[in-house]
Amino acid sequence: MTDTAPDFTLPVTGGGEVNLSALKGTPVVLFFYPRDDTSGCTLENQDFTRLLPEFEALGVRVFGISKDSLDSHDKFMAKKALTVPLLSDEGSQVSEAYDVFKEKKMYGKTFMGIERATFLIARDGTIARAWRKVKVPGHAEEVLEVARSL
């Protein structure tokens, strides 16, 4: 895949903003998840937090993205002792740009939400690998393995 990753600027936990194009030259992992403090999303964030030192040793930046507010992200991080910076995509523009804002069904109701997906962005700003409809167990480890090959 040689698609250029859609550029964005989003607010990040801890203050400030993250601009993807400003990170060119650095590999980046973006993992999109549906909601703070739900079981699958908590596990995914904990897995990336546990592996964050290994990603950092490779020079890879890791960010989680959901539609939750920064306030929600801050509470989630404090409650679960998470260290991966979280980006707030409240308007869902970035989720739409990465084609992860989808129609979902739960308990017989249809609604729009984020479909769990991860993108590994190479140093040149292209998408090196995309994982869609992610299943959480073992996922962060698989992303780390692929990141080692960049």
Secondary structure, 3 states (H helix, E strand, C coil): CCCECCCCEEEECCCCEEEHHHHCCCCEEEEECCCCCCHHHHHHHHHHHHHHHHHHHCCCEEEEEECCCHHHHHHHHHHHCCCCCEEECCCCHHHHHCCCEEEEEECCEEEEEECCEEEEECCCCEEEEEEECCCCCCHHHHHHHHHHCC
